[in-house]
Amino acid sequence: MKMLQIDKRWFIWVTFLMFTLPGATKTVALPAYTPPAQYIILMIGDGQGANQIQAANLYSGQLPLHQTWPVHWMSTYEAGGSYEPQQAWSDFNYVMAAPTDSASAATAMYTGIKTANGRISVSIDGQNRMFTITEKARQAGWSVGVVTSVYLSHATPGAWMAHNTWRSNGLAIFDEGLWGDPNTTGTTATHAAYDGGHGPTLPPVDVAIGAGHPAWGGSVYVNQGMRDKLAAESELPGEFFFVDRLAGSPDGGTRLLNAAYDATVTRLAGLFGGAGGNLDFRLADGSGYNPENPTLAQMTAAALHVLSRDPDGFILLVEGGAIDWAAHNNDMNRMLGEVSDFNQAVQTVITWVEALDNASDWNNTLVLVTGDHETGYLAAGPGQYPQQPLGEISPRTLTLEKQVAGSDLRASWEDTDNDSSIDMGETIYWAWNTRGHTNSLIPVYAQGAGAELLDDYRVNDDPVRGAYFDNTGLYAAMALAISGNDIYLPLVGK
């Protein structure tokens, strides 16, 4: 029988009334608030804002199930930045000024504290490590997992499992995440990317699946020695069972899932990659996927199978990291494919929660689906605010996307005179307004145990999006969902 979720505010109010009756004369420590969650799954579409989501839905003609959940809005700026609602909708350039990067955004979401761009779960000045949501989960006895379609030690997964002064120190971040010590396989004498560590993080993660395989362009973030260490230790007691991309073997997903289904596997590492280090880009029509790699959905399924063997619970990050990379390139085709891949991973999580063959359900599982920031300032046209509906998103209009003359930005429009300029009277379907990040509000879809806690962290109202909370509030909600608060009420006697 599953325990019903208890509303924290109701519990506090009732116990306060019970213990403030006449005659009560001392302070009593009441039982700790019953944790509402046993599993937390945070899913981040890196660079995914409202219009990336709208574009994918227009192309597919479908509304993913998770987008029927309650939607919240979240600000994303770095330390020292801002989000002023009125200014965001009256000064077009405002959200493009001093935008967050993935490292500072991830750190805010995972620690509840703002930091500077480039920092990986450390303070603004880079001097002090910060306590992360994964470390809080460890205190509760939970397992920790991470899945990504880009380098395993890139900014978003890196801040989940490590602490480092600078996001480019991928080798130190990888060592810390998988083995605890940021200098497990080397030092700065070996490579500068072993720098910036802030001591060990123990125990390290239990599941780590992603890209960055050194044989496919990932050596800045994961080197050959790391790959070889994983292979040499595979199947040893207490070590990772290791699966990686094998050239000429179009069964990467099958091999990964077979390892995950093995009941004896309690730690799993998967290392894959493609041209440029990330998994090969998927395109809007589903092409581009290389079966030597698993899909993001298959990696997610593998992580869930292994982590769910921990009876105490787990916390898992799933990142669709290349949505951001496609948006940086103003490439709608690749962006749509990556969002679709991410949506399939979300559906995999939903299916797992609702399956009858595991201990999860919506009373003990919290699923959060969001981005870390918006990339590309995608809009209905150049200089248009993003609340305007996008135009036709179809295979035909994808072929029309190209660089606009006189700028480095791309758009899709009916260029009737073939001059690469958007002229008066020509129909525009969409336009990218930057190749960088913005501080635009992004949506958060929440379902399950503790999902309503996000409402408690609202900081302001936006004239277009409505009430919103800051990304630091995401940490607060997850932290409360893990363990709640011990309740100590002073009892007033007569």
C-alpha positions in Angstrom: 0.0 0.0 0.0 1.3 3.5 -1.0 1.4 6.2 1.6 -0.8 9.2 0.7 0.9 12.6 0.2 0.5 14.9 3.2 0.2 18.6 2.6 2.9 20.4 4.7 0.8 23.5 5.5 -2.2 21.4 6.7 0.1 19.3 8.9 1.7 22.4 10.5 -1.7 24.0 11.2 -3.3 21.0 12.7 -0.3 20.2 14.9 -0.1 23.8 16.0 -3.8 23.7 17.1 -3.3 20.4 18.9 -0.3 21.6 21.0 -1.5 25.1 21.9 -4.4 23.9 24.0 -4.7 25.3 27.6 -2.2 23.7 29.9 0.6 23.3 27.3 3.7 24.9 28.9 6.8 23.7 27.0 8.2 23.5 23.5 7.9 20.1 22.0 9.8 18.7 18.9 7.2 17.2 16.7 7.9 14.4 14.2 9.6 15.4 11.0 7.4 16.2 8.1 6.7 13.1 6.0 8.8 13.3 2.8 6.4 13.6 -0.2 8.8 12.2 -2.7 10.9 9.1 -3.1 12.0 9.8 -6.6 12.8 13.1 -8.3 13.5 13.4 -12.0 14.6 16.8 -13.4 14.5 17.0 -17.1 16.2 20.0 -18.8 16.0 20.9 -22.5 19.1 23.1 -22.6 18.2 26.3 -24.4 14.5 25.4 -24.6 12.1 28.3 -24.2 8.5 28.8 -25.0 8.9 29.2 -28.7 11.2 26.2 -29.1 8.3 24.2 -27.6 5.7 26.0 -29.8 7.7 25.3 -32.9 8.1 21.6 -32.2 4.4 21.3 -31.5 3.5 23.1 -34.7 5.8 20.8 -36.7 4.5 17.6 -35.2 0.9 18.6 -34.9 0.8 17.1 -31.4 0.8 18.2 -27.8 3.1 16.1 -25.7 1.5 14.7 -22.6 3.7 16.6 -20.1 2.6 19.9 -21.6 -0.9 19.2 -20.3 0.5 19.4 -16.7 0.4 22.7 -14.7 2.9 25.1 -16.2 4.9 27.6 -14.2 7.3 30.3 -15.4 10.9 30.7 -14.2 13.5 33.5 -14.5 17.1 32.5 -15.3 19.5 35.4 -15.0 23.0 35.0 -13.4 24.2 36.6 -10.2 24.2 40.4 -10.6 21.6 40.2 -13.5 17.9 40.8 -13.4 14.5 40.2 -14.9 12.3 43.2 -14.9 8.9 42.2 -16.3 7.8 45.5 -17.8 11.2 46.1 -19.3 11.3 42.6 -20.8 8.3 43.5 -22.9 9.1 47.1 -23.7 12.8 47.0 -24.5 13.5 44.3 -27.1 17.2 44.1 -26.3 16.8 43.8 -22.5 16.7 40.0 -22.3 19.7 39.7 -24.5 21.9 41.9 -22.3 24.2 40.0 -20.0 22.4 36.7 -20.3 23.0 33.6 -18.1 25.0 30.7 -19.3 24.3 27.0 -18.6 26.8 26.8 -15.7 25.3 29.6 -13.6 21.7 28.6 -14.5 22.4 25.0 -13.5 24.1 26.1 -10.3 21.2 28.2 -9.3 18.7 25.4 -9.9 20.9 22.8 -8.1 22.0 24.9 -5.1 19.4 27.6 -4.7 22.1 30.3 -4.9 23.0 32.5 -7.8 26.5 32.5 -9.1 28.5 34.0 -12.0 28.6 32.6 -15.5 31.1 29.8 -15.9 30.9 28.6 -12.3 30.1 25.0 -11.6 28.3 24.8 -8.2 30.8 27.2 -6.6 30.4 30.8 -5.4 30.6 33.9 -7.5 34.2 34.5 -6.8 35.0 30.8 -7.4 36.4 30.3 -3.8 33.7 28.2 -2.1 31.9 25.1 -3.1 28.1 25.1 -2.7 25.8 22.4 -1.3 23.9 20.8 -4.2 20.5 19.1 -4.4 22.3 15.8 -5.3 24.3 16.1 -2.0 21.0 16.6 -0.2 19.7 13.5 -1.9 22.7 11.6 -0.7 22.0 12.7 2.9 18.6 11.0 2.5 20.3 7.8 1.3 19.3 8.2 -2.3 21.1 7.2 -5.4 22.1 9.8 -8.0 22.1 9.6 -11.8 22.8 11.8 -14.8 21.9 11.4 -18.5 22.8 13.8 -21.3 23.0 14.0 -25.1 26.1 16.2 -24.9 29.5 15.8 -23.0 28.9 14.2 -19.7 31.1 16.9 -18.1 29.5 19.8 -19.9 28.0 22.6 -17.8 24.5 21.3 -17.0 25.5 17.8 -16.0 28.8 19.0 -14.6 27.1 21.2 -11.9 24.9 18.2 -11.0 27.8 16.0 -10.0 30.9 18.3 -9.3 32.2 21.6 -8.1 34.6 23.6 -10.2 35.9 27.1 -10.7 35.4 27.0 -14.4 33.1 25.1 -16.7 35.8 24.3 -19.3 37.7 22.1 -16.8 35.9 19.1 -18.1 38.5 16.5 -17.1 38.4 17.5 -13.4 34.5 17.6 -13.6 34.4 14.1 -15.1 36.8 12.7 -12.6 34.9 14.2 -9.7 31.5 13.1 -11.0 32.4 9.5 -11.7 35.1 8.8 -9.1 34.7 11.5 -6.5 38.2 13.1 -6.7 38.6 15.8 -9.4 42.2 14.5 -10.0 41.6 10.8 -10.2 43.1 10.3 -13.6 45.4 13.3 -13.9 46.5 16.8 -12.7 47.1 20.1 -14.4 50.6 18.7 -15.2 48.7 16.3 -17.5 46.2 18.8 -18.9 44.9 22.2 -17.9 41.4 20.9 -17.8 42.2 19.1 -14.6 42.3 22.4 -12.8 39.6 24.2 -10.7 38.5 21.4 -8.3 37.2 22.1 -4.9 37.9 18.8 -3.2 36.1 15.4 -3.5 32.4 14.7 -3.9 31.7 11.4 -2.3 30.0 9.1 -3.0 30.1 9.8 -6.8 27.2 9.3 -9.1 25.7 5.8 -9.5 24.6 6.2 -13.1 26.3 8.4 -15.7 25.3 8.1 -19.4 26.1 10.6 -22.1 28.3 11.8 -24.9 31.9 12.9 -25.0 33.6 9.7 -26.1 37.2 10.6 -27.0 37.0 8.6 -30.2 34.3 11.0 -31.5 35.6 14.5 -30.7 35.0 14.6 -26.9 38.6 14.5 -25.6 38.5 18.0 -24.2 35.8 16.8 -21.7 36.5 13.0 -21.5 39.9 11.7 -22.4 41.1 8.2 -23.5 42.5 7.4 -20.1 39.0 7.9 -18.5 37.4 5.7 -21.1 40.0 3.0 -20.6 39.7 3.2 -16.8 35.9 2.6 -17.1 36.5 -0.4 -19.5 39.2 -1.9 -17.2 37.0 -1.7 -14.1 33.7 -2.7 -15.7 31.9 -5.5 -13.8 34.4 -5.3 -10.8 32.6 -5.2 -7.5 31.4 -1.7 -6.7 32.5 -0.2 -10.0 30.5 0.9 -13.0 29.3 -1.6 -15.6 30.5 0.2 -18.7 29.0 0.4 -22.2 30.3 2.6 -25.0 29.9 3.4 -28.6 31.6 0.8 -30.9 32.3 1.7 -34.5 30.4 -0.6 -36.8 28.0 -1.9 -34.1 24.6 -0.4 -34.7 23.2 -1.7 -31.3 24.3 1.0 -28.8 20.9 1.3 -27.3 20.3 -2.4 -27.1 23.6 -3.1 -25.4 23.0 -0.3 -22.9 19.5 -1.5 -22.1 20.7 -5.1 -21.8 23.2 -3.9 -19.1 20.5 -2.0 -17.3 18.1 -4.9 -17.3 20.8 -7.1 -15.6 19.6 -7.3 -12.0 23.1 -7.4 -10.7 24.1 -4.0 -12.1 23.8 -1.3 -9.5 26.2 1.3 -11.2 26.1 2.0 -14.9 28.3 4.2 -17.1 27.6 4.8 -20.8 29.9 6.8 -23.0 28.8 7.6 -26.5 29.3 10.4 -29.1 29.2 11.8 -32.6 30.8 14.4 -34.7 31.7 17.3 -32.4 31.4 15.3 -29.2 27.6 15.3 -28.7 25.3 12.5 -30.0 24.8 12.9 -33.7 22.1 15.5 -34.3 18.6 14.3 -34.9 16.7 16.2 -37.6 13.0 17.2 -37.6 12.0 14.1 -39.7 13.8 11.7 -37.4 16.8 11.2 -39.6 20.4 11.9 -38.5 20.2 9.4 -35.6 23.1 7.0 -35.6 22.1 3.6 -34.0 25.7 3.1 -32.8 24.4 5.5 -30.1 21.3 5.0 -27.9 18.6 7.6 -28.1 18.1 10.0 -25.2 14.9 7.9 -24.4 16.9 4.7 -24.2 19.6 6.3 -22.0 16.8 7.5 -19.7 15.1 4.1 -19.6 18.5 2.5 -18.7 19.1 5.0 -15.9 15.6 4.5 -14.4 16.1 0.7 -14.4 19.3 0.8 -12.5 18.5 3.6 -10.1 15.2 2.1 -9.1 17.0 -0.8 -7.5 17.8 1.5 -4.6 14.9 1.1 -2.2 15.6 4.4 -0.5 15.0 6.5 -3.7 16.9 8.4 -6.3 17.4 11.7 -8.0 18.0 11.8 -11.8 18.9 14.6 -14.2 18.1 14.1 -17.9 19.4 16.8 -20.3 18.6 17.3 -23.9 21.7 19.3 -24.4 21.9 19.8 -28.1 18.7 21.8 -28.3 20.9 24.7 -27.2 23.6 23.8 -29.7 21.1 23.8 -32.6 19.6 27.1 -31.4 23.1 28.7 -31.2 23.4 27.8 -34.9 19.9 29.2 -35.7 19.1 25.8 -37.1 15.4 25.0 -36.8 15.7 21.6 -38.4 18.2 20.3 -35.9 16.4 22.1 -33.0 13.1 20.4 -33.9 14.8 17.0 -34.0 16.5 17.5 -30.6 13.2 18.8 -29.0 11.4 15.7 -30.3 14.2 13.5 -28.9 13.8 15.2 -25.6 10.0 14.9 -25.6 10.4 11.1 -26.2 12.6 10.9 -23.1 10.0 12.7 -21.1 7.4 10.2 -22.2 9.7 7.4 -21.2 9.8 8.8 -17.7 6.0 9.2 -17.6 5.6 5.6 -18.8 8.0 4.4 -16.0 6.1 6.3 -13.3 2.8 4.8 -14.3 4.1 1.3 -14.9 2.9 -1.4 -12.5 6.2 -3.3 -12.2 8.1 -0.8 -10.1 7.5 1.1 -6.8 6.9 4.5 -8.4 3.6 6.4 -8.9 2.5 10.1 -8.9 2.2 10.0 -5.1 5.9 9.4 -4.5 7.5 10.7 -7.7 8.2 14.3 -8.7 8.9 15.1 -12.4 10.0 18.5 -13.5 10.4 19.4 -17.2 12.0 22.7 -18.1 15.0 24.4 -19.7 18.0 26.2 -18.2 17.6 29.3 -20.3 16.3 30.3 -23.8 18.7 30.3 -26.7 18.2 32.2 -30.0 15.4 34.6 -29.1 13.1 32.7 -31.5 10.2 34.8 -32.6 7.6 35.3 -35.4 9.9 37.8 -37.1 13.0 40.1 -36.6 12.5 42.4 -33.7 9.2 40.9 -32.6 8.5 40.0 -29.0 8.1 36.3 -28.5 4.5 36.2 -27.5 3.4 36.5 -31.1 2.5 33.1 -32.6 5.1 31.6 -35.0 4.2 31.0 -38.6 4.0 27.8 -40.5 6.5 25.2 -39.3 6.7 22.4 -41.9 9.1 20.6 -44.1 8.5 23.2 -46.8 9.3 26.2 -44.6 12.4 24.4 -43.1 13.9 24.5 -46.6 13.3 28.3 -46.7 15.4 29.0 -43.6 18.7 30.8 -44.4 20.9 33.6 -43.3 19.5 37.1 -43.6 21.6 39.4 -45.6 23.6 41.9 -43.6 23.5 39.9 -40.4 24.6 36.6 -39.0 21.1 35.6 -38.1 18.8 33.1 -39.9 15.1 33.2 -40.6 12.5 31.4 -42.8 10.5 33.6 -45.2 9.2 33.7 -48.7 12.2 35.4 -50.4 10.3 36.2 -53.6 13.2 38.2 -55.2 15.9 35.9 -53.9 18.0 38.7 -52.5 18.3 37.1 -49.0 16.7 40.2 -47.5 13.4 40.3 -45.7 11.5 42.8 -47.8 8.1 44.5 -47.3 5.3 42.1 -48.1 7.3 38.9 -47.9 5.8 36.3 -45.6 7.9 35.5 -42.5 7.5 32.2 -40.7 10.0 32.7 -38.0 13.2 34.5 -37.2 16.1 34.0 -34.8 17.1 37.3 -33.1 20.4 36.2 -31.5 22.9 33.4 -31.7 23.3 33.6 -27.9 21.3 33.1 -24.8 18.5 35.3 -23.4 17.1 35.9 -19.9 13.5 35.3 -21.1 11.2 33.5 -18.7 11.0 29.8 -19.5 8.2 27.3 -18.7 8.4 24.6 -16.1 6.0 21.7 -16.3 5.6 19.9 -12.9 3.7 16.7 -12.0 3.6 14.4 -9.0 4.6 14.5 -5.3 5.5 18.1 -4.3 4.7 19.7 -7.7 2.5 22.3 -6.0 5.5 23.5 -3.9 6.7 25.6 -6.9 3.7 28.0 -6.2 5.3 28.9 -2.9 8.3 30.5 -4.5 6.7 33.0 -6.8 8.6 36.3 -6.8 6.7 38.5 -9.2 4.1 38.8 -12.0 4.9 39.1 -15.6 2.4 41.0 -17.9 2.5 38.3 -20.5 3.4 35.0 -18.7 1.8 35.7 -15.3 3.3 34.7 -12.0 6.8 33.4 -12.0 9.5 32.1 -9.6 13.3 32.4 -9.9 15.4 29.4 -10.8 16.8 29.3 -7.3 13.2 28.3 -6.2 13.6 25.1 -8.1 16.2 23.9 -5.7 14.0 24.9 -2.7 11.1 22.9 -4.0 13.2 19.9 -4.8 14.9 20.1 -1.4 11.5 20.2 0.4 10.3 17.3 -1.7 13.3 15.2 -0.6 13.1 15.6 3.1 10.6 18.2 4.2 11.4 20.3 7.3 11.6 19.3 10.9 8.8 21.1 12.7 9.5 22.8 16.0 6.5 24.8 17.4 6.7 26.9 20.6 3.8 26.0 22.8 2.2 28.9 24.6 0.7 27.9 28.0 -1.8 29.7 30.1 
